């Protein structure tokens, strides 16, 4: 028998920019069956009632940039090099569980060791282990000797790029990740220097497009950003050193910024001797102020922004995803804008806006129920004790309601 839930008298932040008080939301099976004022909705027979007074219901959060294979170790490159693939998969499963418990019901994993992320996705989809919906890239595609090669596939030339993209898609990739500039964590690479050619990047976009996949481009420096935008990518990850020309190109082409403010912040905040390699720490410290400026300019210029944390990088822990919303608000977003970047905007970037990202009739019931009002205090989303329940496709998957509601008849 299909189970129904009715959350009564709850505050709804619906993912479209609206906050609606004293609302009833009815979930039937995996989907949202109705949303409306308490006085107008009659409850279906047998529905399990939940008193939502004092609570806020949001769409499940969406993190567009995570690495489940990384465990937030001080030196993630060394850590993953010393692991067996089996251990990495087990670590990834734990990270997925922590992420779901934090209210994140969908992630883009944009770089993983081998193709383990597709095994984890299959296990989650089968209900074998808990975790969010995963849109995975598998191996990041980089130039020979390029950034992220420790979780990537090195290529040279257009034909190799096309072949690797096809291999990734055959393995299960839901998104393609390319490396368009140097990075922070890979020794010997400079964040402001472009990597991969425009022709190589364009080949990745074209090949991905044949299979209906989008392309995310890692790029800190403006030259790499502009190469990636010229190639037709759908999002720029980090966009740390964005100049005016890059910003204009992104806005005009509708390219998303996924800022990952947390990644540089947690690495740069580490004190000398914390275990983060000096080169990575120095690069992060040198870019944090510019990153804040780039984010503020993107917000001012109307560039589309989707939330991404880069969780898994040094001291950037899985399950602490909501820290990114606090940082976005500190740099000028309103709490509502930060929530939209983490729900409906993120769903549009990934291409799943018809399924999730808003609380509307017919959408998949991926929901987050918390105590208090995050429009007044965005930090509530980070307080685990505030989470009453995390619903995934109509089933309470985390929080106190998981234990009390799933077995009720």
Secondary structure, 3 states (H helix, E strand, C coil): CCCEEEEEEEEEECCCCCEEEEEEEEEECCEEEEEEEHHHCCCCCCCEEEECCCEEEEECEEEEEECCCCCCCCCHHHHHHCCCHHHHHHHHHHHHHHHHHCCEEEEEECCCCCCHHHHHHHHHHCCCCCCCEEEECCCEEEECCCCCHHHEEEECCHHHHHHHHHHHHHHCCCEEEEECECCCCCCCCCCCCECCCHHHHHHHHHHHHHCCCEEEEEEEEHHHHHHHHHHCCCEEEEEEECCHHHHHHHHHHCCEEECCHHHHHHHHCCCCCCCCCHHHHHHHHHHHHHHHHHHHHHHHHCCCECCCCCECCCCCCCCCCCHHHHHHHHCCCCHHHHHHHCCHHHHHHHCCCCCCCCCCCCCECCEEEEECCCCCCHHHHHCHHHEEEEEECCEEEECHHHHHHCCCC
